[in-house]
Amino acid sequence: MQIRALALSAIALFSTGPSFAALAPNYQRANELTAIISAVAAAVPKYPIDKIISQGRDRYTVVAGQCTVIARIVGLPSKPGLVGPRLFKVELDRPRCD
């Protein structure tokens, strides 16, 4: 009986904490686009962002006024044994402005 109570207590304890799982693709993409917008806005503060064009996996062309910037999503390693959203950083090429 004690083992059963202990097992139920353990299940209740561990199931109430936050859970981390991989994000659905649309939410992961939203996180990546938000990071790209922030990075480009900091790199080209003079112009607002007009459009973001997907150029394949993890590569985007961002048009901000008269400037064009290539943005890349670079995956970062996650801690062994942990699952969760993809860790990444944004790398920008030098802005090309007309």
DSSP file (Angstrom, degrees, kcal/mol; ACC not computed):
  #  RESIDUE AA STRUCTURE BP1 BP2  ACC     N-H-->O    O-->H-N    N-H-->O    O-->H-N    TCO  KAPPA ALPHA  PHI   PSI    X-CA   Y-CA   Z-CA
    1    1 A M     >        0   0    0      0, 0.0     4,-2.2     0, 0.0     5,-0.2   0.000 360.0 360.0 360.0 -40.2    0.0    0.0    0.0
    2    2 A Q  H  >  +     0   0    0      1,-0.2     4,-2.6     2,-0.2     5,-0.2   0.887 360.0  52.4 -65.4 -37.6    2.8    2.4    0.8
    3    3 A I  H  > S+     0   0    0      2,-0.2     4,-2.7     1,-0.2    -1,-0.2   0.904 109.0  50.3 -63.9 -40.6    4.5    1.8   -2.5
    4    4 A R  H  > S+     0   0    0      2,-0.2     4,-2.4     1,-0.2    -2,-0.2   0.924 112.2  46.4 -63.9 -44.5    1.3    2.5   -4.3
    5    5 A A  H  X S+     0   0    0     -4,-2.2     4,-2.2     2,-0.2    -2,-0.2   0.893 113.3  50.0 -64.5 -40.0    0.8    5.8   -2.4
    6    6 A L  H  X S+     0   0    0     -4,-2.6     4,-2.4     2,-0.2    -2,-0.2   0.909 110.5  49.5 -64.8 -42.5    4.4    6.7   -3.0
    7    7 A A  H  X S+     0   0    0     -4,-2.7     4,-2.3     2,-0.2    -2,-0.2   0.918 111.7  48.0 -63.7 -43.9    4.1    6.0   -6.8
    8    8 A L  H  X S+     0   0    0     -4,-2.4     4,-2.3     1,-0.2    -1,-0.2   0.885 111.5  50.9 -64.6 -38.1    0.9    8.1   -7.0
    9    9 A S  H  X S+     0   0    0     -4,-2.2     4,-2.5     2,-0.2    -2,-0.2   0.911 110.1  49.5 -64.6 -41.8    2.6   11.0   -5.1
   10   10 A A  H  X S+     0   0    0     -4,-2.4     4,-2.6     2,-0.2     5,-0.2   0.909 110.9  49.5 -64.3 -42.1    5.6   10.8   -7.5
   11   11 A I  H  X S+     0   0    0     -4,-2.3     4,-1.8     1,-0.2    -2,-0.2   0.928 112.7  47.3 -62.4 -44.6    3.3   10.9  -10.5
   12   12 A A  H  X S+     0   0    0     -4,-2.3     4,-0.7     1,-0.2    -2,-0.2   0.896 113.4  49.0 -63.9 -40.1    1.4   13.9   -9.1
   13   13 A L  H >< S+     0   0    0     -4,-2.5     3,-0.6     1,-0.2     4,-0.4   0.937 116.2  39.8 -66.2 -47.9    4.6   15.7   -8.3
   14   14 A F  H 3< S+     0   0    0     -4,-2.6     3,-0.4     1,-0.2    -1,-0.2   0.713 110.7  57.6 -79.6 -19.9    6.4   15.2  -11.6
   15   15 A S  H 3< S+     0   0    0     -4,-1.8    -1,-0.2    -5,-0.2    -2,-0.2   0.606  98.6  60.4 -86.0  -9.9    3.3   15.8  -13.8
   16   16 A T  S << S+     0   0    0     -4,-0.7    -1,-0.2    -3,-0.6    -2,-0.2   0.599  85.9  92.1 -92.9 -10.7    2.6   19.3  -12.4
   17   17 A G  S    S-     0   0    0     -4,-0.4     2,-0.1    -3,-0.4    -3,-0.0  -0.206  93.4 -74.4 -76.1 172.1    5.9   20.9  -13.4
   18   18 A P        -     0   0    0      0, 0.0     2,-0.4     0, 0.0    -1,-0.2  -0.378  46.7-142.8 -66.3 144.5    6.4   22.7  -16.7
   19   19 A S        -     0   0    0     -3,-0.1     2,-0.5    -2,-0.1    -4,-0.0  -0.908   8.4-158.5-111.3 139.6    6.8   20.5  -19.7
   20   20 A F        +     0   0    0     -2,-0.4     2,-0.3    63,-0.1    63,-0.2  -0.969  23.4 156.1-118.3 122.5    9.1   21.2  -22.5
   21   21 A A        -     0   0    0     -2,-0.5    -2,-0.0     0, 0.0     2,-0.0  -0.912  50.9 -76.6-137.9 164.6    8.5   19.7  -25.9
   22   22 A A        -     0   0    0     -2,-0.3     2,-0.1    62,-0.2    61,-0.0  -0.363  55.4-114.9 -60.3 141.4    9.4   20.5  -29.4
   23   23 A L        -     0   0    0     61,-0.1    -1,-0.1     1,-0.1    63,-0.1  -0.450  30.4 -98.8 -76.9 151.9    7.3   23.3  -30.8
   24   24 A A    >>  -     0   0    0     -2,-0.1     4,-2.4     1,-0.1     3,-0.8  -0.408  42.7-107.5 -61.6 148.5    4.8   22.8  -33.6
   25   25 A P  H 3> S+     0   0    0      0, 0.0     4,-2.6     0, 0.0     5,-0.2   0.837 117.9  53.7 -53.5 -38.4    6.4   23.9  -36.9
   26   26 A N  H 3> S+     0   0    0      1,-0.2     4,-1.7     2,-0.2     5,-0.1   0.879 111.8  44.6 -67.8 -34.8    4.3   27.0  -37.2
   27   27 A Y  H <> S+     0   0    0     -3,-0.8     4,-2.1     2,-0.2    -1,-0.2   0.868 112.5  51.6 -74.6 -36.7    5.2   28.2  -33.7
   28   28 A Q  H  X S+     0   0    0     -4,-2.4     4,-2.2     2,-0.2    -2,-0.2   0.931 110.8  48.6 -63.0 -44.5    8.9   27.4  -34.2
   29   29 A R  H  X S+     0   0    0     -4,-2.6     4,-2.9    -5,-0.2     5,-0.2   0.893 108.5  54.0 -62.6 -39.5    8.8   29.4  -37.5
   30   30 A A  H  X S+     0   0    0     -4,-1.7     4,-2.2     1,-0.2    -1,-0.2   0.905 108.7  49.2 -61.6 -41.3    7.1   32.3  -35.6
   31   31 A N  H  X S+     0   0    0     -4,-2.1     4,-1.9     2,-0.2    -1,-0.2   0.912 112.6  47.9 -62.6 -42.2    9.9   32.3  -33.1
   32   32 A E  H  X S+     0   0    0     -4,-2.2     4,-2.3     2,-0.2    -2,-0.2   0.919 111.7  48.7 -66.1 -43.9   12.5   32.3  -35.8
   33   33 A L  H  X S+     0   0    0     -4,-2.9     4,-2.7     1,-0.2    -1,-0.2   0.883 109.4  53.0 -65.2 -37.4   10.9   35.1  -37.8
   34   34 A T  H  X S+     0   0    0     -4,-2.2     4,-2.2    -5,-0.2    -1,-0.2   0.912 110.2  48.0 -62.0 -41.9   10.6   37.2  -34.6
   35   35 A A  H  X S+     0   0    0     -4,-1.9     4,-2.3     2,-0.2    -2,-0.2   0.889 111.7  50.2 -66.1 -39.0   14.3   36.8  -34.0
   36   36 A I  H  X S+     0   0    0     -4,-2.3     4,-2.8     2,-0.2     5,-0.3   0.932 109.7  50.5 -63.9 -45.9   15.1   37.7  -37.6
   37   37 A I  H  X S+     0   0    0     -4,-2.7     4,-2.5     1,-0.2    -2,-0.2   0.920 111.9  47.7 -59.2 -44.6   12.9   40.8  -37.4
   38   38 A S  H  X S+     0   0    0     -4,-2.2     4,-1.6     2,-0.2    -1,-0.2   0.916 113.4  47.4 -63.0 -43.7   14.7   41.9  -34.2
   39   39 A A  H  X S+     0   0    0     -4,-2.3     4,-1.8     2,-0.2    -2,-0.2   0.919 115.2  44.1 -66.2 -44.1   18.1   41.3  -35.6
   40   40 A V  H  X S+     0   0    0     -4,-2.8     4,-2.8     1,-0.2    -2,-0.2   0.895 110.0  55.7 -69.8 -38.9   17.5   43.1  -38.9
   41   41 A A  H  < S+     0   0    0     -4,-2.5    -1,-0.2    -5,-0.3    -2,-0.2   0.869 111.4  45.2 -60.4 -35.6   15.7   46.0  -37.2
   42   42 A A  H  < S+     0   0    0     -4,-1.6    -1,-0.2    -5,-0.2    -2,-0.2   0.846 115.5  46.7 -74.6 -34.0   18.9   46.5  -35.1
   43   43 A A  H  < S+     0   0    0     -4,-1.8    -2,-0.2     1,-0.3    -1,-0.2   0.820 126.3  27.1 -77.7 -31.4   21.2   46.1  -38.1
   44   44 A V    ><  +     0   0    0     -4,-2.8     3,-1.0    -5,-0.1    -1,-0.3  -0.611  69.1 159.6-129.4  70.0   19.2   48.5  -40.3
   45   45 A P  T 3   +     0   0    0      0, 0.0    -1,-0.1     0, 0.0    -2,-0.1   0.683  66.0  69.4 -70.9 -15.1   17.5   50.9  -37.9
   46   46 A K  T 3  S+     0   0    0     -3,-0.1    -5,-0.1    18,-0.1    19,-0.0   0.800 100.8  45.4 -72.4 -28.5   17.0   53.6  -40.6
   47   47 A Y  S <  S-     0   0    0     -3,-1.0     2,-0.2    17,-0.1    -3,-0.1  -0.899  79.2-124.2-121.3 143.6   14.4   51.6  -42.6
   48   48 A P        -     0   0    0      0, 0.0    17,-0.6     0, 0.0     2,-0.4  -0.502  40.8 -98.8 -76.8 155.2   11.3   49.6  -41.6
   49   49 A I  E     -A   64   0A   0     15,-0.2    15,-0.3     1,-0.2     3,-0.1  -0.631  38.7-179.5 -77.3 126.2   11.2   46.0  -42.7
   50   50 A D  E     -     0   0A   0     13,-3.0     2,-0.3    -2,-0.4    14,-0.2   0.821  60.2 -10.3 -95.3 -39.3    9.0   45.6  -45.8
   51   51 A K  E     -A   63   0A   0     12,-1.7    12,-2.7     2,-0.0     2,-0.4  -0.995  46.2-145.6-161.0 156.8    9.2   41.9  -46.5
   52   52 A I  E     -A   62   0A   0     -2,-0.3     2,-0.5    10,-0.2    10,-0.2  -0.997  19.7-164.1-125.7 125.2   10.8   38.6  -45.5
   53   53 A I  E     -A   61   0A   0      8,-3.2     8,-2.7    -2,-0.4     2,-0.3  -0.945  17.9-131.2-116.5 123.6   11.3   36.0  -48.3
   54   54 A S  E     -A   60   0A   0     -2,-0.5     6,-0.2     6,-0.2     3,-0.1  -0.570  21.4-176.8 -71.3 129.8   12.1   32.4  -47.5
   55   55 A Q        -     0   0    0      4,-3.2     2,-0.2     1,-0.5     5,-0.2   0.012  58.7 -65.2-115.6  25.2   15.1   31.3  -49.6
   56   56 A G  S >  S-     0   0    0      3,-0.3     3,-1.6     0, 0.0    -1,-0.5  -0.716  96.6  -5.4 118.6-172.7   15.1   27.6  -48.5
   57   57 A R  T 3  S-     0   0    0      1,-0.3     3,-0.1    -2,-0.2    16,-0.0  -0.361 131.9 -16.6 -61.7 119.7   15.8   25.9  -45.3
   58   58 A D  T 3  S+     0   0    0     -2,-0.2    15,-2.3     1,-0.1     2,-0.4   0.688 111.4 108.6  62.6  23.8   16.9   28.4  -42.6
   59   59 A R  E <   + B   0  72A   0     -3,-1.6    -4,-3.2    13,-0.2     2,-0.3  -0.996  40.7 174.4-134.4 131.3   17.7   31.2  -45.1
   60   60 A Y  E     -AB  54  71A   0     11,-2.9    11,-3.1    -2,-0.4     2,-0.5  -0.979  25.5-142.9-135.9 144.8   15.8   34.4  -45.6
   61   61 A T  E     -AB  53  70A   0     -8,-2.7    -8,-3.2    -2,-0.3     2,-0.5  -0.945  22.6-161.9-103.2 127.7   16.1   37.6  -47.6
   62   62 A V  E     -AB  52  69A   0      7,-3.2     7,-2.7    -2,-0.5     2,-0.6  -0.946   4.5-157.8-115.4 127.3   14.9   40.6  -45.7
   63   63 A V  E     +AB  51  68A   0    -12,-2.7   -13,-3.0    -2,-0.5   -12,-1.7  -0.916  14.6 173.8-106.0 123.2   14.0   43.8  -47.5
   64   64 A A  E >   -AB  49  67A   0      3,-2.9     3,-2.3    -2,-0.6     2,-0.3  -0.898  62.1 -61.7-131.1 101.2   14.1   46.9  -45.3
   65   65 A G  T 3  S-     0   0    0    -17,-0.6   -15,-0.0    -2,-0.5   -18,-0.0  -0.441 120.8 -14.0  61.3-122.3   13.6   50.1  -47.3
   66   66 A Q  T 3  S+     0   0    0     -2,-0.3    32,-2.2    -3,-0.1     2,-0.3   0.273 123.2  90.1 -94.3  10.6   16.5   50.4  -49.8
   67   67 A C  E <   -BC  64  97A   0     -3,-2.3    -3,-2.9    30,-0.2     2,-0.4  -0.828  55.6-161.6-112.0 147.2   18.4   47.6  -48.0
   68   68 A T  E     -BC  63  96A   0     28,-2.4    28,-2.7    -2,-0.3     2,-0.4  -0.992  10.8-174.9-124.9 134.3   18.5   43.9  -48.4
   69   69 A V  E     -B   62   0A   0     -7,-2.7    -7,-3.2    -2,-0.4     2,-0.5  -0.994  19.5-140.6-131.9 134.1   19.9   41.6  -45.8
   70   70 A I  E     -B   61   0A   0     -2,-0.4    23,-2.6    -9,-0.2     2,-0.4  -0.837  23.5-166.9 -91.2 126.9   20.4   37.8  -45.9
   71   71 A A  E     -BD  60  92A   0    -11,-3.1   -11,-2.9    -2,-0.5     2,-0.4  -0.939   3.6-166.2-116.8 137.5   19.5   36.2  -42.6
   72   72 A R  E     -BD  59  91A   0     19,-2.8    19,-2.7    -2,-0.4     2,-0.6  -0.973  16.4-139.4-124.0 137.9   20.4   32.6  -41.6
   73   73 A I  E     - D   0  90A   0    -15,-2.3     2,-0.6    -2,-0.4    17,-0.2  -0.856  21.3-163.9 -92.0 122.5   19.0   30.6  -38.8
   74   74 A V  E     - D   0  89A   0     15,-2.9    15,-2.0    -2,-0.6     2,-0.1  -0.940  15.1-132.0-112.9 118.5   21.8   28.6  -37.2
   75   75 A G  E     - D   0  88A   0     -2,-0.6    13,-0.3    13,-0.2    11,-0.0  -0.415  17.2-149.9 -68.9 140.8   20.8   25.7  -35.0
   76   76 A L        -     0   0    0     11,-2.8    11,-0.5    -2,-0.1     2,-0.1  -0.840  26.1 -99.8-108.6 148.9   22.5   25.5  -31.6
   77   77 A P        -     0   0    0      0, 0.0     2,-0.2     0, 0.0    11,-0.0  -0.403  34.8-140.1 -68.1 141.9   23.2   22.2  -29.8
   78   78 A S        -     0   0    0      1,-0.1     3,-0.1    -2,-0.1     8,-0.0  -0.595  32.4 -86.5 -94.8 163.6   20.8   21.3  -27.0
   79   79 A K    >   -     0   0    0     -2,-0.2     3,-1.9     1,-0.1    -1,-0.1  -0.453  56.7 -93.6 -68.6 140.2   21.8   19.7  -23.8
   80   80 A P  T 3  S+     0   0    0      0, 0.0    -1,-0.1     0, 0.0     3,-0.1  -0.272 108.0  13.9 -57.7 134.6   22.0   15.9  -23.9
   81   81 A G  T 3  S+     0   0    0      1,-0.3     2,-0.4    -3,-0.1    -2,-0.1   0.390 101.0 113.0  84.3  -3.7   18.9   14.2  -22.9
   82   82 A L    <   -     0   0    0     -3,-1.9     2,-0.3     2,-0.0    -1,-0.3  -0.823  46.8-162.4-104.3 141.8   16.7   17.2  -23.0
   83   83 A V        +     0   0    0     -2,-0.4   -63,-0.1   -63,-0.2    -4,-0.0  -0.832  34.0 105.2-113.4 158.4   13.9   17.8  -25.5
   84   84 A G        -     0   0    0     -2,-0.3   -62,-0.2   -61,-0.1   -61,-0.1  -0.973  67.9 -22.0 161.7-170.1   12.3   21.1  -26.2
   85   85 A P  S    S-     0   0    0      0, 0.0     2,-0.2     0, 0.0   -63,-0.1  -0.247  78.1 -89.3 -62.7 153.3   12.1   23.9  -28.8
   86   86 A R        -     0   0    0    -63,-0.1     2,-0.4     1,-0.1    -3,-0.0  -0.439  39.5-136.0 -64.0 130.2   14.9   24.1  -31.3
   87   87 A L        +     0   0    0    -11,-0.5   -11,-2.8    -2,-0.2     2,-0.3  -0.734  39.1 153.4 -87.8 138.4   17.7   26.4  -30.0
   88   88 A F  E     -D   75   0A   0     -2,-0.4     2,-0.3   -13,-0.3   -13,-0.2  -0.966  32.6-147.2-155.6 167.5   19.0   28.8  -32.6
   89   89 A K  E     -D   74   0A   0    -15,-2.0   -15,-2.9    -2,-0.3     2,-0.5  -0.940  24.6-119.7-135.5 162.2   20.7   32.1  -33.3
   90   90 A V  E     -D   73   0A   0     -2,-0.3     2,-0.5   -17,-0.2   -17,-0.2  -0.893  21.9-167.0-105.5 129.5   20.3   34.5  -36.2
   91   91 A E  E     -D   72   0A   0    -19,-2.7   -19,-2.8    -2,-0.5     2,-0.4  -0.968   8.6-159.8-114.2 132.4   23.4   35.4  -38.4
   92   92 A L  E     -D   71   0A   0     -2,-0.5   -21,-0.2   -21,-0.2     2,-0.1  -0.886  11.3-137.0-112.2 140.5   23.1   38.3  -40.8
   93   93 A D        -     0   0    0    -23,-2.6     3,-0.1    -2,-0.4   -21,-0.0  -0.412  51.9 -74.9 -76.1 168.4   25.2   39.1  -43.8
   94   94 A R        -     0   0    0     -2,-0.1   -24,-0.2     1,-0.1    -1,-0.1  -0.475  58.4-105.9 -64.9 133.2   26.2   42.7  -44.3
   95   95 A P        -     0   0    0      0, 0.0     2,-0.6     0, 0.0   -26,-0.2  -0.352  26.1-146.3 -61.6 138.1   23.3   44.8  -45.4
   96   96 A R  E     -C   68   0A   0    -28,-2.7   -28,-2.4    -3,-0.1     2,-0.4  -0.942  21.7-175.3-105.8 115.7   23.4   45.9  -49.0
   97   97 A C  E      C   67   0A   0     -2,-0.6   -30,-0.2   -30,-0.2   -32,-0.0  -0.922 360.0 360.0-116.9 137.2   21.8   49.3  -49.4
   98   98 A D              0   0    0    -32,-2.2   -31,-0.1    -2,-0.4    -1,-0.1   0.440 360.0 360.0 -83.8 360.0   21.1   51.2  -52.7
